[in-house]
Amino acid sequence: MIKEKIKSHFAESIQTKIVAAEALPEQIENAAISLANCLVNGQKLLICGNGGAAGLAQIFASHLLNKYETERPALPAIAITSDSSLASAIASDSHFDQIYARQISALAQPGDILITINHGGNSRNMVKAVEMALSKNLQIIAMTGVDGGEIAGLLGPDDIEIRAPSNKGARVEEIHLLVVNCLSDLIDQQLFPQY
């Protein structure tokens, strides 16, 4: 019985990835081009998420700042999820829904890109982050799932939504990790083809 449950997890994950492989290449390609252009122009990436998505934000930033698969120069990316002292101070002094928006208000410069990773698209702190990014005229790349939530409704014509084709948090998170890996590889291929 346990082995069958394990096999069903693998089968569901594989099926979700097959659907995503058909649905998402154009959005991933567009995001990779935007991210590479941002970095070539000397700008930075700000990345945020909650829970497991916060971990994905840190993974993405580490791929860019350190390396993905090959040695190459460091790229400017900040996981604004990482500073627990700062996040708890903002949550205590302002409100938890401001933990990313406040950082974006201080750190974002014209030409930067905000990357949000949020499976439902409705977390208040993520919505506030998108609203702040919009007020600063940043491009937004939103990794979502389910129906895209409130975040999908805030995006403009220059923004990009990469929506995992699932309603299950675990499957959405798996797709988001694969997207992070794809984007990391595509950025490297565009910026450092010689490596």
Residue frames as a rotation matrix with the C-alpha (Angstrom) as fourth column:
MET 1
0.567 0.824 0.000 0.00
0.824 -0.567 0.000 0.00
0.000 0.000 -1.000 0.00
ILE 2
0.466 -0.473 -0.748 2.80
0.100 -0.812 0.576 2.47
-0.879 -0.343 -0.331 0.85
LYS 3
-0.608 -0.738 0.292 4.67
0.349 0.082 0.933 1.57
-0.713 0.670 0.208 -2.36
GLU 4
-0.137 0.644 0.753 1.52
0.985 0.010 0.171 2.22
0.102 0.765 -0.636 -4.39
LYS 5
0.796 0.396 -0.458 1.13
0.491 -0.865 0.104 5.63
-0.355 -0.307 -0.883 -2.75
ILE 6
-0.043 -0.908 -0.418 4.76
0.048 -0.419 0.907 6.44
-0.998 0.019 0.062 -3.59
LYS 7
-0.671 -0.192 0.716 4.20
0.662 0.280 0.696 5.38
-0.334 0.941 -0.061 -7.20
SER 8
0.350 0.872 0.343 1.07
0.935 -0.346 -0.074 7.54
0.054 0.346 -0.937 -7.41
HIS 9
0.577 -0.245 -0.779 3.08
0.155 -0.904 0.398 10.59
-0.802 -0.350 -0.484 -6.24
PHE 10
-0.541 -0.841 0.013 5.64
0.105 -0.052 0.993 9.95
-0.835 0.538 0.116 -8.98
ALA 11
-0.445 0.430 0.785 2.95
0.891 0.299 0.341 9.38
-0.088 0.852 -0.516 -11.61
GLU 12
0.657 0.733 -0.176 1.08
0.724 -0.678 -0.123 12.55
-0.210 -0.047 -0.977 -10.68
SER 13
0.267 -0.662 -0.701 4.32
-0.025 -0.732 0.681 14.55
-0.963 -0.164 -0.212 -10.71
ILE 14
-0.715 -0.538 0.447 5.29
0.370 0.250 0.894 13.17
-0.593 0.805 0.020 -14.11
GLN 15
-0.057 0.790 0.610 1.84
0.998 0.033 0.051 13.90
0.021 0.612 -0.790 -15.55
THR 16
0.740 0.298 -0.602 1.90
0.405 -0.913 0.047 17.48
-0.536 -0.279 -0.797 -14.23
LYS 17
-0.161 -0.891 -0.425 5.33
-0.089 -0.416 0.905 18.00
-0.983 0.183 -0.012 -15.79
ILE 18
-0.610 0.016 0.792 4.10
0.736 0.380 0.560 16.65
-0.292 0.925 -0.244 -19.14
VAL 19
0.492 0.847 0.203 1.23
0.871 -0.477 -0.120 19.16
-0.005 0.236 -0.972 -19.11
ALA 20
0.621 -0.320 -0.716 3.61
0.099 -0.874 0.477 21.95
-0.778 -0.366 -0.511 -18.03
ALA 21
-0.454 -0.857 0.243 6.07
0.324 0.095 0.941 21.04
-0.830 0.506 0.234 -20.81
GLU 22
-0.318 0.435 0.842 3.32
0.938 0.014 0.347 21.79
0.139 0.900 -0.413 -23.34
ALA 23
0.627 0.779 0.001 1.87
0.762 -0.612 0.212 24.86
0.166 -0.132 -0.977 -21.59
LEU 24
0.805 -0.200 -0.558 4.86
0.295 -0.682 0.670 26.84
-0.514 -0.704 -0.490 -20.31
PRO 25
0.025 -0.929 0.370 7.78
0.953 0.133 0.271 27.03
-0.301 0.346 0.889 -22.79
GLU 26
0.131 0.033 0.991 6.77
0.646 -0.761 -0.059 30.39
0.752 0.648 -0.121 -24.29
GLN 27
0.917 0.256 0.307 6.39
-0.057 -0.677 0.734 32.04
0.395 -0.690 -0.606 -20.89
ILE 28
0.673 -0.733 -0.096 9.68
0.435 0.287 0.854 30.56
-0.598 -0.616 0.512 -19.65
GLU 29
-0.032 -0.682 0.731 11.47
0.995 -0.089 -0.040 31.71
0.093 0.726 0.681 -22.81
ASN 30
0.401 0.263 0.877 10.07
0.325 -0.936 0.132 35.24
0.856 0.232 -0.461 -22.47
ALA 31
0.999 -0.045 0.026 11.05
-0.038 -0.286 0.958 35.34
-0.035 -0.957 -0.287 -18.81
ALA 32
0.400 -0.911 0.102 14.58
0.761 0.392 0.516 34.11
-0.510 -0.129 0.850 -19.56
ILE 33
-0.035 -0.374 0.927 15.03
0.843 -0.509 -0.173 36.82
0.536 0.775 0.333 -22.21
SER 34
0.685 0.366 0.630 13.74
0.019 -0.874 0.486 39.54
0.729 -0.321 -0.605 -19.87
LEU 35
0.930 -0.351 -0.108 15.94
0.155 0.107 0.982 38.37
-0.333 -0.930 0.154 -17.01
ALA 36
0.136 -0.925 0.355 19.05
0.955 0.218 0.202 38.18
-0.264 0.312 0.913 -19.20
ASN 37
0.113 -0.037 0.993 18.37
0.590 -0.802 -0.097 41.67
0.800 0.597 -0.069 -20.60
CYS 38
0.938 0.261 0.229 17.90
-0.042 -0.569 0.821 43.04
0.345 -0.779 -0.523 -17.09
LEU 39
0.692 -0.717 -0.075 21.25
0.411 0.307 0.858 41.60
-0.593 -0.625 0.507 -16.00
VAL 40
0.012 -0.677 0.736 23.08
0.993 -0.080 -0.090 42.73
0.120 0.732 0.671 -19.17
ASN 41
0.299 0.212 0.931 21.82
0.308 -0.944 0.116 46.26
0.903 0.252 -0.347 -18.47
GLY 42
-0.669 -0.730 0.140 23.43
0.077 -0.255 -0.964 46.21
0.739 -0.634 0.227 -15.02
GLN 43
0.013 0.759 0.650 20.21
-0.847 -0.337 0.410 45.80
0.531 -0.556 0.639 -13.07
LYS 44
-0.910 -0.338 0.242 19.29
-0.414 0.692 -0.591 43.25
0.032 -0.638 -0.769 -10.41
LEU 45
-0.204 0.825 -0.528 16.66
-0.041 0.531 0.846 40.66
0.978 0.194 -0.075 -9.63
LEU 46
-0.646 0.162 0.746 14.61
-0.763 -0.117 -0.636 40.73
-0.016 -0.980 0.200 -6.42
ILE 47
-0.422 0.416 -0.806 13.04
-0.159 0.841 0.517 37.37
0.893 0.346 -0.289 -5.60
CYS 48
-0.674 0.212 0.708 10.44
-0.735 -0.088 -0.673 36.51
-0.080 -0.973 0.215 -2.95
GLY 49
-0.123 0.672 -0.730 8.15
-0.216 0.700 0.681 33.72
0.969 0.241 0.059 -1.80
ASN 50
0.119 0.253 0.960 6.65
-0.988 -0.065 0.140 32.22
0.098 -0.965 0.242 1.34
GLY 51
0.640 0.172 0.749 7.36
-0.448 0.875 0.182 28.86
-0.624 -0.452 0.637 2.94
GLY 52
0.277 -0.515 0.812 8.73
0.595 0.755 0.276 26.40
-0.754 0.407 0.515 0.38
ALA 53
0.731 0.037 0.681 8.62
0.621 -0.450 -0.642 29.18
0.283 0.892 -0.351 -2.22
ALA 54
0.851 -0.515 0.097 10.96
-0.504 -0.752 0.424 31.22
-0.145 -0.410 -0.900 0.01
GLY 55
0.234 -0.763 0.602 13.37
0.014 0.622 0.783 28.30
-0.972 -0.175 0.156 -0.27
LEU 56
0.394 -0.033 0.918 12.97
0.884 0.286 -0.369 28.37
-0.250 0.958 0.142 -4.06
ALA 57
0.973 -0.065 0.220 13.69
-0.003 -0.962 -0.272 32.12
0.229 0.264 -0.937 -4.03
GLN 58
0.526 -0.825 0.207 16.93
-0.573 -0.163 0.803 31.41
-0.629 -0.541 -0.559 -2.16
ILE 59
0.183 -0.426 0.886 17.84
0.514 0.810 0.283 28.59
-0.838 0.403 0.367 -4.55
PHE 60
0.721 0.144 0.678 17.29
0.683 -0.311 -0.661 30.87
0.116 0.940 -0.322 -7.55
ALA 61
0.905 -0.409 0.121 19.39
-0.423 -0.898 0.126 33.66
0.057 -0.165 -0.985 -6.00
SER 62
0.322 -0.829 0.457 22.17
-0.307 0.366 0.879 31.18
-0.896 -0.423 -0.137 -5.19
HIS 63
0.403 -0.134 0.905 22.15
0.776 0.575 -0.260 29.88
-0.485 0.807 0.336 -8.78
LEU 64
0.814 -0.008 0.581 22.68
0.405 -0.709 -0.577 33.44
0.417 0.706 -0.573 -10.00
LEU 65
0.805 -0.511 0.300 25.04
-0.593 -0.692 0.412 34.80
-0.003 -0.510 -0.860 -7.37
ASN 66
0.105 -0.775 0.623 27.17
-0.429 0.530 0.731 31.68
-0.897 -0.344 -0.277 -7.18
LYS 67
-0.771 -0.278 -0.573 26.59
-0.634 0.254 0.730 29.34
-0.057 0.926 -0.372 -10.10
TYR 68
0.481 0.877 -0.017 24.07
-0.863 0.470 -0.185 27.00
-0.154 0.103 0.983 -11.64
GLU 69
0.953 -0.148 0.266 26.11
0.164 0.986 -0.039 24.25
-0.256 0.080 0.963 -13.30
THR 70
0.337 -0.875 0.347 29.24
0.827 0.098 -0.554 25.98
0.451 0.473 0.757 -14.57
GLU 71
-0.091 -0.486 -0.869 31.69
0.757 -0.601 0.257 28.49
-0.647 -0.635 0.422 -13.15
ARG 72
-0.082 0.058 0.995 31.05
0.766 -0.635 0.100 32.02
0.637 0.771 0.008 -14.43
PRO 73
-0.866 -0.270 0.420 30.89
0.007 -0.847 -0.531 35.58
0.500 -0.457 0.736 -13.07
ALA 74
-0.655 0.624 -0.426 28.39
0.641 0.160 -0.751 36.30
-0.400 -0.765 -0.505 -10.28
LEU 75
-0.518 0.600 0.610 25.03
0.374 -0.482 0.792 37.85
0.769 0.639 0.025 -11.17
PRO 76
-0.950 0.092 0.298 23.09
-0.290 -0.611 -0.737 40.33
0.114 -0.786 0.607 -8.98
ALA 77
-0.068 0.941 -0.332 20.08
-0.026 0.331 0.943 38.63
0.997 0.073 0.002 -7.43
ILE 78
-0.845 -0.140 0.516 18.65
-0.487 -0.197 -0.851 39.08
0.221 -0.970 0.098 -3.96
ALA 79
-0.274 0.770 -0.576 16.27
0.543 0.618 0.568 36.68
0.794 -0.157 -0.587 -2.23
ILE 80
-0.516 0.092 0.851 14.42
-0.494 -0.844 -0.209 39.21
0.700 -0.528 0.481 -0.08
THR 81
0.645 0.712 -0.277 13.06
-0.254 0.541 0.802 36.27
0.721 -0.447 0.530 1.91
SER 82
0.203 -0.701 -0.684 16.38
0.407 0.696 -0.592 35.49
0.891 -0.158 0.427 3.59
ASP 83
-0.728 -0.566 0.388 16.84
-0.052 -0.518 -0.854 38.07
0.684 -0.642 0.348 6.35
SER 84
-0.055 0.761 -0.646 14.75
0.756 0.455 0.471 36.80
0.653 -0.462 -0.600 9.28
SER 85
-0.496 -0.159 -0.853 15.75
0.766 -0.544 -0.344 39.72
-0.409 -0.824 0.391 11.55
LEU 86
-0.975 0.123 -0.187 14.61
-0.196 -0.874 0.445 42.25
-0.108 0.470 0.876 8.97
ALA 87
-0.517 0.828 -0.218 11.39
0.062 0.290 0.955 40.38
0.853 0.480 -0.202 8.13
SER 88
-0.075 0.502 -0.862 10.46
0.941 0.321 0.106 40.04
0.330 -0.803 -0.496 11.81
ALA 89
-0.729 -0.208 -0.652 11.25
0.463 -0.851 -0.248 43.73
-0.503 -0.483 0.717 12.45
ILE 90
-0.894 0.443 -0.065 9.03
-0.338 -0.574 0.746 44.85
0.294 0.689 0.663 9.57
ALA 91
-0.282 0.823 -0.493 6.28
0.362 0.567 0.740 42.43
0.889 0.030 -0.458 10.66
SER 92
-0.223 0.135 -0.965 6.50
0.975 0.022 -0.222 43.72
-0.009 -0.991 -0.137 14.24
ASP 93
-0.693 -0.175 -0.700 6.78
0.328 -0.941 -0.089 47.44
-0.643 -0.291 0.709 13.50
SER 94
-0.718 0.489 -0.496 4.54
-0.697 -0.509 0.506 47.63
-0.005 0.708 0.706 10.44
HIS 95
0.428 0.811 0.399 2.61
-0.704 0.576 -0.415 44.55
-0.566 -0.103 0.818 9.40
PHE 96
-0.129 -0.505 0.854 3.52
0.097 0.850 0.517 41.13
-0.987 0.150 -0.061 8.04
ASP 97
0.617 0.421 0.665 1.99
0.654 0.195 -0.731 41.95
-0.437 0.886 -0.155 4.68
GLN 98
0.939 -0.295 -0.176 4.70
-0.340 -0.875 -0.345 44.64
-0.052 0.384 -0.922 4.25
ILE 99
0.497 -0.818 0.287 7.78
0.024 0.344 0.939 42.40
-0.867 -0.460 0.191 4.68
TYR 100
-0.107 -0.543 0.833 8.56
0.905 0.292 0.308 42.33
-0.411 0.787 0.460 0.94
ALA 101
0.645 0.423 0.637 6.97
0.676 -0.704 -0.217 45.61
0.357 0.571 -0.740 -0.15
ARG 102
0.927 -0.309 -0.212 9.12
-0.107 -0.761 0.640 47.59
-0.359 -0.571 -0.738 2.27
GLN 103
0.044 -0.958 0.283 12.30
0.299 0.283 0.911 45.96
-0.953 0.045 0.299 1.00
ILE 104
0.032 0.040 0.999 11.27
0.998 0.048 -0.034 46.57
-0.049 0.998 -0.038 -2.62
SER 105
0.918 0.363 0.162 10.59
0.370 -0.929 -0.015 50.22
0.145 0.073 -0.987 -1.82
ALA 106
0.681 -0.711 -0.172 14.17
-0.302 -0.488 0.819 50.58
-0.667 -0.506 -0.547 -0.53
LEU 107
-0.127 -0.857 0.499 16.13
0.073 0.493 0.867 48.30
-0.989 0.147 0.000 -2.86
ALA 108
0.257 0.302 0.918 14.43
0.849 0.383 -0.364 48.44
-0.462 0.873 -0.158 -6.26
GLN 109
-0.440 -0.415 -0.797 15.80
-0.143 -0.843 0.518 50.68
-0.887 0.342 0.311 -9.00
PRO 110
0.516 0.624 -0.587 14.35
-0.671 -0.131 -0.729 51.35
-0.532 0.770 0.352 -12.46
GLY 111
0.112 -0.427 -0.897 15.06
-0.871 0.392 -0.296 48.37
0.478 0.815 -0.328 -14.71
ASP 112
-0.818 -0.323 0.476 15.14
-0.539 0.721 -0.436 45.80
-0.202 -0.613 -0.763 -11.89
ILE 113
-0.217 0.759 -0.614 12.79
-0.425 0.493 0.759 42.81
0.879 0.426 0.216 -12.05
LEU 114
-0.315 0.244 0.917 10.69
-0.898 0.237 -0.372 41.36
-0.308 -0.940 0.144 -9.24
ILE 115
-0.489 0.183 -0.853 10.23
-0.302 0.882 0.363 37.59
0.818 0.435 -0.376 -9.31
THR 116
-0.173 0.508 0.844 7.43
-0.973 0.046 -0.227 36.27
-0.154 -0.860 0.486 -7.12
ILE 117
-0.704 -0.003 -0.710 6.95
-0.175 0.970 0.169 32.60
0.688 0.243 -0.684 -6.34
ASN 118
-0.679 0.591 0.435 3.53
-0.603 -0.111 -0.790 31.89
-0.419 -0.799 0.432 -4.83
HIS 119
-0.954 0.179 0.239 1.44
0.270 0.858 0.436 28.84
-0.127 0.481 -0.868 -5.58
GLY 120
-0.125 0.992 0.015 -2.00
0.920 0.122 -0.372 30.39
-0.371 -0.033 -0.928 -5.03
GLY 121
-0.541 -0.183 0.821 -1.26
0.624 -0.742 0.246 34.00
0.564 0.645 0.515 -5.94
ASN 122
0.405 0.834 0.375 -3.25
0.267 -0.500 0.824 35.38
0.874 -0.234 -0.425 -3.01
SER 123
0.082 -0.417 -0.905 -0.81
0.995 0.078 0.055 35.77
0.048 -0.905 0.422 -0.10
ARG 124
0.903 0.403 -0.149 -1.21
0.416 -0.907 0.069 39.34
-0.108 -0.124 -0.986 1.19
ASN 125
0.347 -0.834 -0.430 2.53
-0.046 -0.473 0.880 39.99
-0.937 -0.286 -0.202 1.51
MET 126
-0.510 -0.493 0.705 3.09
0.648 0.319 0.692 38.80
-0.566 0.809 0.157 -2.06
VAL 127
0.363 0.717 0.595 0.21
0.919 -0.382 -0.100 40.92
0.156 0.583 -0.798 -3.40
LYS 128
0.886 -0.075 -0.457 1.66
0.125 -0.912 0.392 43.96
-0.446 -0.404 -0.799 -1.57
ALA 129
-0.146 -0.987 0.063 5.08
0.239 0.027 0.971 43.17
-0.960 0.157 0.232 -3.08
VAL 130
-0.325 0.107 0.939 3.57
0.941 0.136 0.310 43.18
-0.094 0.985 -0.145 -6.58
GLU 131
0.747 0.656 0.110 1.71
0.660 -0.751 -0.002 46.42
0.081 0.074 -0.994 -5.87
MET 132
0.560 -0.624 -0.546 4.94
-0.006 -0.661 0.750 48.08
-0.829 -0.417 -0.374 -4.68
ALA 133
-0.441 -0.743 0.504 6.81
0.503 0.260 0.824 46.79
-0.743 0.617 0.259 -7.73
LEU 134
0.102 0.574 0.812 4.09
0.985 -0.171 -0.003 48.21
0.137 0.801 -0.583 -9.99
SER 135
0.913 0.264 -0.312 4.33
0.337 -0.918 0.209 51.58
-0.231 -0.296 -0.927 -8.24
LYS 136
0.213 -0.921 -0.327 8.08
-0.229 -0.372 0.899 51.57
-0.950 -0.117 -0.290 -9.01
ASN 137
0.641 0.175 -0.748 7.52
-0.748 -0.078 -0.659 50.50
-0.173 0.982 0.081 -12.63
LEU 138
-0.509 -0.775 0.375 9.34
-0.651 0.632 0.421 47.18
-0.563 -0.029 -0.826 -12.25
GLN 139
-0.091 0.417 -0.905 8.68
-0.718 0.602 0.349 44.30
0.691 0.681 0.244 -14.57
ILE 140
-0.034 0.180 0.983 7.21
-0.868 0.482 -0.118 41.34
-0.495 -0.858 0.140 -12.68
ILE 141
-0.399 -0.015 -0.917 7.72
-0.501 0.841 0.204 37.67
0.768 0.541 -0.343 -13.35
ALA 142
-0.082 0.516 0.853 5.14
-0.978 0.122 -0.168 35.78
-0.191 -0.848 0.495 -11.30
MET 143
-0.775 -0.077 -0.628 5.36
-0.201 0.971 0.129 32.04
0.600 0.226 -0.768 -10.78
THR 144
-0.295 0.791 0.537 1.90
-0.939 -0.136 -0.316 30.95
-0.177 -0.597 0.783 -9.74
GLY 145
-0.984 0.171 -0.048 -0.38
0.156 0.961 0.230 27.93
0.086 0.219 -0.972 -9.74
VAL 146
-0.374 0.923 -0.088 -4.08
0.589 0.163 -0.791 27.14
-0.716 -0.348 -0.605 -9.36
ASP 147
0.513 0.617 0.597 -5.85
0.857 -0.323 -0.402 30.09
-0.056 0.718 -0.694 -11.11
GLY 148
-0.221 -0.713 0.665 -3.07
0.653 -0.615 -0.442 32.66
0.724 0.337 0.602 -10.59
GLY 149
-0.004 0.296 -0.955 -5.00
0.980 -0.189 -0.063 34.36
-0.199 -0.936 -0.289 -7.81
GLU 150
0.797 0.348 -0.494 -5.00
0.355 -0.931 -0.083 38.10
-0.489 -0.109 -0.865 -7.17
ILE 151
-0.124 -0.931 -0.342 -1.43
-0.001 -0.345 0.939 38.45
-0.992 0.117 0.042 -8.41
ALA 152
-0.540 -0.055 0.840 -2.41
0.778 0.349 0.522 37.32
-0.322 0.935 -0.146 -11.92
GLY 153
0.458 0.841 0.287 -5.04
0.889 -0.445 -0.113 40.06
0.033 0.307 -0.951 -12.01
LEU 154
0.666 -0.265 -0.697 -2.48
0.125 -0.882 0.455 42.75
-0.735 -0.390 -0.554 -11.14
LEU 155
-0.261 -0.902 0.343 -0.04
0.519 0.168 0.838 41.92
-0.814 0.397 0.425 -13.93
GLY 156
0.342 0.297 -0.892 0.32
-0.470 -0.768 -0.436 44.26
-0.814 0.568 -0.123 -16.90
PRO 157
0.975 0.143 -0.169 1.14
-0.212 0.384 -0.899 43.56
-0.064 0.912 0.404 -20.55
ASP 158
0.282 -0.947 -0.156 4.92
-0.675 -0.080 -0.733 43.66
0.682 0.312 -0.662 -19.93
ASP 159
-0.146 -0.279 0.949 4.75
-0.922 0.387 -0.028 41.27
-0.359 -0.879 -0.314 -16.98
ILE 160
-0.317 -0.052 -0.947 5.01
-0.578 0.802 0.150 37.49
0.752 0.595 -0.284 -17.31
GLU 161
0.249 0.415 0.875 3.04
-0.911 0.406 0.066 34.85
-0.328 -0.814 0.479 -15.45
ILE 162
-0.552 -0.373 -0.746 4.36
-0.529 0.848 -0.033 31.29
0.645 0.376 -0.665 -15.36
ARG 163
0.077 0.747 0.661 1.39
-0.995 0.102 0.000 29.36
-0.067 -0.657 0.751 -13.98
ALA 164
-0.919 -0.374 0.122 1.99
-0.379 0.925 -0.018 25.76
-0.106 -0.063 -0.992 -12.95
PRO 165
-0.293 0.863 -0.412 -0.90
-0.674 0.119 0.729 23.65
0.678 0.492 0.546 -14.27
SER 166
-0.441 0.165 -0.882 -2.02
0.526 0.844 -0.105 22.20
0.727 -0.510 -0.459 -10.94
ASN 167
0.434 0.627 0.646 -4.19
-0.331 -0.556 0.762 22.92
0.838 -0.545 -0.034 -7.91
LYS 168
0.863 -0.152 -0.483 -1.94
0.467 0.607 0.643 20.89
0.195 -0.780 0.594 -5.59
GLY 169
0.854 -0.519 0.033 0.72
-0.480 -0.763 0.434 22.77
-0.200 -0.386 -0.900 -3.65
ALA 170
0.235 -0.810 0.537 3.31
-0.021 0.549 0.836 19.99
-0.972 -0.208 0.112 -3.92
ARG 171
0.270 -0.094 0.958 2.95
0.903 0.370 -0.218 19.72
-0.334 0.924 0.185 -7.70
VAL 172
0.948 0.075 0.310 3.05
0.186 -0.920 -0.345 23.50
0.259 0.384 -0.886 -8.13
GLU 173
0.668 -0.740 0.076 6.23
-0.489 -0.359 0.795 23.65
-0.561 -0.569 -0.602 -6.03
GLU 174
0.123 -0.617 0.777 7.83
0.449 0.733 0.511 20.91
-0.885 0.286 0.367 -8.16
ILE 175
0.540 0.122 0.833 7.02
0.833 -0.220 -0.508 22.82
0.121 0.968 -0.220 -11.36
HIS 176
0.980 -0.170 0.105 8.37
-0.183 -0.974 0.130 26.04
0.080 -0.147 -0.986 -9.85
LEU 177
0.370 -0.896 0.246 11.66
-0.181 0.191 0.965 24.32
-0.911 -0.401 -0.092 -8.99
LEU 178
0.081 -0.296 0.952 11.93
0.845 0.527 0.092 23.04
-0.529 0.797 0.293 -12.55
VAL 179
0.807 0.251 0.534 11.19
0.510 -0.752 -0.417 26.55
0.297 0.609 -0.735 -13.87
VAL 180
0.817 -0.573 -0.061 13.89
-0.386 -0.623 0.680 28.01
-0.428 -0.532 -0.731 -11.60
ASN 181
0.056 -0.826 0.561 16.35
0.223 0.558 0.799 25.47
-0.973 0.080 0.216 -12.99
CYS 182
0.320 0.131 0.938 15.29
0.940 0.079 -0.332 26.19
-0.117 0.988 -0.098 -16.59
LEU 183
0.972 0.093 0.217 15.63
0.126 -0.981 -0.144 29.93
0.200 0.167 -0.965 -16.10
SER 184
0.572 -0.820 0.019 19.03
-0.293 -0.183 0.938 29.54
-0.766 -0.542 -0.345 -14.43
ASP 185
-0.064 -0.578 0.814 20.29
0.621 0.615 0.486 27.47
-0.781 0.536 0.319 -17.35
LEU 186
0.468 0.334 0.818 18.80
0.877 -0.290 -0.384 29.79
0.109 0.897 -0.429 -20.00
ILE 187
0.972 -0.197 -0.125 20.29
-0.156 -0.948 0.276 32.89
-0.173 -0.249 -0.953 -18.36
ASP 188
0.193 -0.958 0.214 23.71
-0.090 0.200 0.976 31.22
-0.977 -0.207 -0.048 -18.33
GLN 189
0.010 -0.164 0.986 23.36
0.861 0.503 0.075 30.18
-0.508 0.849 0.146 -21.98
GLN 190
0.772 0.358 0.525 22.47
0.591 -0.708 -0.386 33.72
0.233 0.608 -0.759 -23.05
LEU 191
0.933 -0.351 0.074 25.04
-0.353 -0.863 0.362 35.59
-0.063 -0.364 -0.929 -20.97
PHE 192
0.069 -0.956 0.286 27.94
-0.805 0.116 0.582 33.16
-0.589 -0.270 -0.761 -20.88
PRO 193
0.905 0.354 -0.237 27.81
-0.423 0.686 -0.591 30.91
-0.046 0.635 0.771 -23.98
GLN 194
0.227 -0.915 -0.333 31.59
-0.607 0.135 -0.783 30.50
0.762 0.380 -0.524 -23.80
TYR 195
-0.324 -0.375 0.869 31.47
-0.943 0.206 -0.262 28.79
-0.081 -0.904 -0.421 -20.37
